[in-house]
Amino acid sequence: MSSDEKKPIGRILLKRRLISQEELDKQLATQKTARDGVPLASRIASSGVVPETEVLRALSEQFGVPGIDLNQLALSLEHLDMVPREVAESSRVLPVLVREDRLFLAMGNPQDKRVIDELEFVTGRRIYPYVAISTTLEKTIRDAYDAKEQGQKHYIGPSAPRSAIDRATGAADAQQDRRERESVQPGGAPSVVVDQQMAESAAEAALSTTDFGEMGEEVSRVEMLTDELRNAAGLDPSPKAGTSGKRILVVDDEDDIRKLVRRLLTDRGHAVMEADRGLIALRLVKEETPDLILLDAMLPEVHGFDIARRIKGSAKYGSIPILMMSAVYRGWRIAEDLKANYGIEDYIEKPFRIADLVSKVDRLLESKPGTAPPHDPEVINNTAARYLEEGIGAYKNGEVDLAIGLLKKGISIDPLAYRLRYHLALIYGKRGQFYDGITELERAVDLNPRHFPALKNLAVLYEKAGFKNKAVEMWERCVHTSPDNETRESIKAHMMRLL
């Protein structure tokens, strides 16, 4: 939902009977003449007309993402290392939690895709945006970064509950922090404010486990390329006879770039495949296993660096060299960061000189693979299938931690193994690990975008995590893949309740 399509905050507050039309008109008049740049939601919250937590709930509904009450925030200041202070202040973002490959951000505008894309690239993590009251966010950014510069380890918001302090500081530090802050009350509300009605409605579509134990299909099934997409990829089964040519995948959303690179490489005897989107590229890697990948950093659907991370984290595909290309990210530091964070072999800036591109391609094709021993694809498929079967068996026996460990081992071998990710996501969802489940289901849907159970469960988890807009997007996709008319009508009715 674009900013132009967002429901006005005033209308949401009126609907919830939190403000009268007369008072809203008064606030709008003040907003119209003000020159301080304060958004209407912040102005209403600071006036005391509507409690700040209720304004935050309204913002959550407006943007379709969870709201975070920064007054109740207890933050480990090491998380601030992810975003420099000048970026946090200029973009109005605050990193509130870092978990493995995820970064949770408080944002004044959680639909600022430019900021999200840039931070995903720089940090190498998937961004989960939360909306915050803008004036509170600006103050919290100042106070938190000031505290970090003064050598403090934690930032504690003025109304942070005991549970939040314990999580942020650890048991050893929590008692001291509580003694220093008498204003903290036990049993406070959680720092993340989620629309509970939205979360409860998600319970109507419980996570399904009916697919457990079905081993008939290939463990690494992906949505196969249609003939149309295969033709668009320009698939050529083999390099030119009599040459030392290799199979090269060129991934770029600019037609002119792909045509130029294809001509250069085919003239040198190589077989070239093309992809203009990230998901098509992943399917080509799965189906065709190229000898080299030329990968643009900025792509529709899935970023180039996310594709690189998935490939390089794989025993099956990790030895494929990647040459990344970009017109956006420039400088030697970017090249070094890409090599360190994503394992890519080389990097070239656009516009590039033809001689430089050819030289880099030749060097990567001539270089030996990494130190890892070669892997037999059939052995890898069989091993991944074994981990899937053992993981499902462990889950059925009630050994949930063992099941998760086995499925994760299978994914480390073949990250494009669709069913491994799907079943791991179901277990995470059952355990209430919504973000872990979302991550795995997103990957599963990338690989098999018409699998109804994966789409349905992804919609459910997005709802439970408070991301209403993403949930609606997934339910819309479910409508087009639902197995029967009764299911389709049920989904439409559920979407109407959400909207």
Secondary structure as UniProt FT lines:
FT   HELIX           3..5
FT   HELIX           9..15
FT   TURN            16..17
FT   HELIX           21..33
FT   HELIX           40..47
FT   HELIX           52..63
FT   STRAND          67..68
FT   HELIX           70..72
FT   STRAND          74..76
FT   HELIX           77..82
FT   HELIX           85..91
FT   STRAND          93..99
FT   TURN            100..101
FT   STRAND          102..107
FT   TURN            110..111
FT   HELIX           113..123
FT   STRAND          126..131
FT   HELIX           134..149
FT   TURN            150..151
FT   STRAND          154..156
FT   TURN            158..159
FT   HELIX           162..169
FT   HELIX           171..180
FT   TURN            182..183
FT   TURN            186..187
FT   STRAND          192..193
FT   HELIX           196..202
FT   TURN            203..204
FT   TURN            210..213
FT   TURN            219..220
FT   HELIX           227..233
FT   TURN            241..242
FT   STRAND          247..251
FT   HELIX           255..267
FT   TURN            268..269
FT   STRAND          271..275
FT   HELIX           278..288
FT   STRAND          292..296
FT   HELIX           304..312
FT   TURN            315..319
FT   STRAND          322..326
FT   HELIX           332..342
FT   STRAND          346..349
FT   HELIX           354..366
FT   HELIX           377..396
FT   TURN            397..398
FT   HELIX           400..413
FT   TURN            415..416
FT   HELIX           418..430
FT   TURN            431..432
FT   HELIX           434..447
FT   TURN            449..450
FT   HELIX           452..465
FT   HELIX           468..481
FT   HELIX           485..498
//
